[in-house]
Amino acid sequence: MAEFLTATDTSAAIERVIREAKKELTLISAYVYPRFIYLERLRDAAARGVQITLVFGKRKMDNRVKSQFEQVSGLRIHFLDELHAKCYCNEKHAVVTSLNLLNSSEARNREMGVLLDAQNDAKAYADCMAEVQSILQASNLVYSSRTLGERPSVRTNSTFPKAGFCIRCGKNEQCDPDAPLCMDDFKVWVRHEDPQFPEHYCHTCGQRAQVCMAKPMCAGCMELYRPAIDALNASRKIVRSFGRRTWRE
């Protein structure tokens, strides 16, 4: 069952969510100035190969904080001006709370939260994950460690990356937005040829996202690779959605 958390409990639960993440970790906080231990845990998670996504809002990130996050490999940072939610989740648990990712929140404020378990609180956890995905879709990608050293802009990449991901199973594949499924999953898809059928992974970054054959990239990557998309449309001489009915022509 869901567990009520005090301020101290919440801080410990957030650390545990980071520490126990296996594949994916999402941190949503309107304001960010994390404790040292959180940064250490994030670096440990990155070393394990965890895909880490941070969403913040309201105001520009402090340069000192940004430089600290840039030391975390595999990190993607999104911005959403309207954000006020705070949620920290991995594959098994989610902490929904009033606590921002600030080193002073626990010491100065009365905070509380709720810990959800993906198995024991299945519906609440699923609803929480759906809202997390909605927030990610509405946000803008402002930094990715894949583009470390580039100006933090969402309109910098004129070419797609060489490596991509199958939008159904997440397996590594050559990046081709017109053929975003692996061969095995394409054989299944072609039986019905529904370009709007919901899939699970962004083709270019591999993050969980609401995508489909006609729109194989998450909102952040659609902005990040906008010049590449424009160039692809120019080569087609017609603007159309992604997706071919033959596999990797």
Secondary structure as the mmCIF struct_conf table of DSSP 4:
data_model
#
loop_
_struct_conf.conf_type_id
_struct_conf.id
_struct_conf.beg_label_comp_id
_struct_conf.beg_label_asym_id
_struct_conf.beg_label_seq_id
_struct_conf.end_label_comp_id
_struct_conf.end_label_asym_id
_struct_conf.end_label_seq_id
STRN STRN1 GLU A 3 THR A 6
HELX_RH_AL_P HELX_RH_AL_P1 ALA A 7 GLU A 20
BEND BEND1 LYS A 22 LYS A 23
STRN STRN2 GLU A 24 ILE A 28
BEND BEND2 ALA A 30 TYR A 31
STRN STRN3 VAL A 32 TYR A 33
HELX_RH_AL_P HELX_RH_AL_P2 PHE A 36 ALA A 47
TURN_TY1_P TURN_TY1_P1 ARG A 48 GLY A 49
STRN STRN4 GLN A 51 PHE A 56
BEND BEND3 LYS A 58 ARG A 59
HELX_LH_PP_P HELX_LH_PP_P1 LYS A 60 ASP A 62
HELX_RH_AL_P HELX_RH_AL_P3 ASN A 63 PHE A 69
TURN_TY1_P TURN_TY1_P2 GLU A 70 GLN A 71
BEND BEND4 VAL A 72 VAL A 72
TURN_TY1_P TURN_TY1_P3 SER A 73 GLY A 74
STRN STRN5 LEU A 75 PHE A 79
TURN_TY1_P TURN_TY1_P4 ASP A 81 GLU A 82
STRN STRN6 CYS A 87 CYS A 89
BEND BEND5 GLU A 91 LYS A 92
STRN STRN7 HIS A 93 THR A 97
BEND BEND6 SER A 98 SER A 98
STRN STRN8 LEU A 101 LEU A 102
TURN_TY1_P TURN_TY1_P5 ASN A 103 SER A 104
HELX_RH_AL_P HELX_RH_AL_P4 SER A 105 ARG A 108
BEND BEND7 ASN A 109 ASN A 109
STRN STRN9 MET A 112 ASP A 117
TURN_TY1_P TURN_TY1_P6 ALA A 118 ASP A 121
HELX_RH_AL_P HELX_RH_AL_P5 ALA A 122 ALA A 138
BEND BEND8 SER A 139 SER A 139
STRN STRN10 ASN A 140 SER A 144
HELX_RH_3T_P HELX_RH_3T_P1 SER A 145 THR A 147
TURN_TY1_P TURN_TY1_P7 LEU A 148 GLY A 149
BEND BEND9 GLU A 150 GLU A 150
BEND BEND10 PRO A 152 PRO A 152
BEND BEND11 VAL A 154 ARG A 155
BEND BEND12 SER A 158 THR A 159
BEND BEND13 LYS A 162 LYS A 162
STRN STRN11 ALA A 163 PHE A 165
TURN_TY1_P TURN_TY1_P8 ILE A 167 CYS A 169
STRN STRN12 ASN A 172 GLN A 174
TURN_TY1_P TURN_TY1_P9 PRO A 177 ASP A 178
BEND BEND14 ALA A 179 ALA A 179
BEND BEND15 LEU A 181 LEU A 181
HELX_RH_AL_P HELX_RH_AL_P6 MET A 183 TRP A 189
TURN_TY1_P TURN_TY1_P10 VAL A 190 HIS A 192
TURN_TY1_P TURN_TY1_P11 PRO A 195 GLN A 196
STRN STRN13 GLU A 199 TYR A 201
TURN_TY1_P TURN_TY1_P12 HIS A 203 CYS A 205
STRN STRN14 ARG A 208 VAL A 211
BEND BEND16 MET A 213 LYS A 215
BEND BEND17 MET A 217 MET A 217
HELX_RH_AL_P HELX_RH_AL_P7 ALA A 219 LEU A 224
TURN_TY1_P TURN_TY1_P13 TYR A 225 TYR A 225
HELX_RH_AL_P HELX_RH_AL_P8 ARG A 226 ARG A 236
TURN_TY1_P TURN_TY1_P14 LYS A 237 LYS A 237
BEND BEND18 ILE A 238 ILE A 238
BEND BEND19 PHE A 242 PHE A 242
BEND BEND20 ARG A 245 TRP A 247
#
